[in-house]
Amino acid sequence: MSKNKKAYDYHLLLRLLKYFKPHLGKFILAFILMLFTTLTTLLLPLANGLAIDIMTDASLGYDYKVRVIVIGSALLLAIIGLAITISYFQSMMLQKIGQQITDEIRKQVFEHIEKLS
């Protein structure tokens, strides 16, 4: 890729940033939601590892292990549900922002074309 092409792409990005500025707070919130989704997803292997450690420990009784399975399963379902819910809201937020930005650009292009005619 040539140097002029990179400079042109950078210039286009700077021109598009003015459309993102009014939505900066929503972008930051969406990024925070993305971090929460990632963290909740990373909790799953940790919970599985703890459950395996407890199940393989011979010194623990059968009743305790059954309680751990029941509570652990409920906890895993809660973590998965939380991750899905957060991911849904993050996705909806980013889609709405994208639609609003597209609408702004489309209106400006239409107004510009009307001025030319």
C-alpha positions as CSV (number, residue, x, y, z in Angstrom):
1,M,0.0,0.0,0.0
2,S,1.4,3.4,-0.9
3,K,2.1,6.2,1.4
4,N,-0.6,8.4,-0.3
5,K,-3.2,5.7,0.2
6,K,-2.5,5.5,3.9
7,A,-2.6,9.2,4.3
8,Y,-5.9,9.4,2.4
9,D,-7.4,6.6,4.7
10,Y,-6.2,8.5,7.7
11,H,-7.8,11.7,6.4
12,L,-11.1,9.8,5.8
13,L,-11.0,8.5,9.3
14,L,-10.5,12.0,10.7
15,R,-13.5,13.2,8.7
16,L,-15.7,10.5,10.0
17,L,-14.7,11.1,13.6
18,K,-16.9,14.2,13.7
19,Y,-19.9,11.9,13.4
20,F,-18.8,9.8,16.3
21,K,-18.2,12.7,18.7
22,P,-21.9,13.2,19.7
23,H,-22.1,9.5,20.6
24,L,-18.8,9.3,22.5
25,G,-20.5,8.6,25.8
26,K,-22.5,5.7,24.3
27,F,-19.3,4.3,22.7
28,I,-17.5,4.4,26.1
29,L,-20.5,2.6,27.8
30,A,-20.5,0.0,25.0
31,F,-16.8,-0.6,25.5
32,I,-17.4,-1.0,29.3
33,L,-20.2,-3.5,28.6
34,M,-17.8,-5.4,26.3
35,L,-15.3,-5.6,29.1
36,F,-17.9,-7.0,31.4
37,T,-18.9,-9.5,28.8
38,T,-15.3,-10.6,28.5
39,L,-14.8,-10.9,32.2
40,T,-18.0,-12.9,32.7
41,T,-16.9,-15.2,29.9
42,L,-13.5,-15.7,31.5
43,L,-15.2,-16.7,34.8
44,L,-16.5,-19.9,33.2
45,P,-13.2,-21.8,32.9
46,L,-12.3,-20.7,36.5
47,A,-15.6,-22.0,37.8
48,N,-15.1,-25.3,35.9
49,G,-11.6,-25.7,37.3
50,L,-12.8,-25.1,40.9
51,A,-15.6,-27.7,40.4
52,I,-13.1,-30.3,39.1
53,D,-10.8,-29.7,42.0
54,I,-13.6,-30.2,44.5
55,M,-14.9,-33.3,42.7
56,T,-11.5,-34.9,42.6
57,D,-10.8,-34.2,46.3
58,A,-11.3,-37.6,48.1
59,S,-11.5,-36.0,51.5
60,L,-14.8,-34.3,50.8
61,G,-18.1,-36.1,51.3
62,Y,-20.7,-37.1,48.7
63,D,-23.4,-34.7,50.1
64,Y,-21.0,-31.7,49.9
65,K,-20.0,-32.6,46.3
66,V,-23.7,-32.8,45.3
67,R,-24.3,-29.3,46.8
68,V,-21.3,-28.0,45.0
69,I,-22.7,-29.4,41.7
70,V,-26.1,-27.8,42.2
71,I,-24.8,-24.5,43.4
72,G,-22.1,-24.5,40.7
73,S,-24.6,-25.3,38.0
74,A,-26.8,-22.4,39.1
75,L,-23.9,-20.1,39.2
76,L,-22.7,-21.1,35.7
77,L,-26.2,-20.5,34.3
78,A,-26.3,-17.1,36.0
79,I,-22.9,-16.2,34.6
80,I,-23.9,-17.3,31.1
81,G,-27.2,-15.4,31.4
82,L,-25.5,-12.3,32.5
83,A,-23.0,-12.5,29.7
84,I,-25.7,-13.0,27.1
85,T,-27.8,-10.1,28.5
86,I,-24.9,-7.7,28.6
87,S,-23.8,-8.7,25.1
88,Y,-27.3,-8.1,23.8
89,F,-27.5,-4.6,25.2
90,Q,-24.0,-3.8,23.9
91,S,-24.9,-5.0,20.5
92,M,-28.2,-3.1,20.4
93,M,-26.5,0.1,21.5
94,L,-23.8,-0.1,18.9
95,Q,-26.3,-0.9,16.2
96,K,-28.4,2.1,17.2
97,I,-25.4,4.4,17.1
98,G,-24.4,3.1,13.7
99,Q,-27.9,3.7,12.4
100,Q,-27.9,7.3,13.8
101,I,-24.5,8.0,12.2
102,T,-25.6,6.6,8.9
103,D,-28.8,8.7,9.0
104,E,-26.8,11.8,9.7
105,I,-24.5,11.2,6.8
106,R,-27.4,10.3,4.5
107,K,-29.2,13.6,5.4
108,Q,-26.1,15.7,4.8
109,V,-25.5,14.0,1.4
110,F,-29.2,14.6,0.5
111,E,-29.0,18.3,1.5
112,H,-25.8,18.7,-0.5
113,I,-27.3,17.1,-3.6
114,E,-30.4,19.4,-3.3
115,K,-28.1,22.5,-3.1
116,L,-26.4,21.4,-6.3
117,S,-29.7,21.1,-8.3
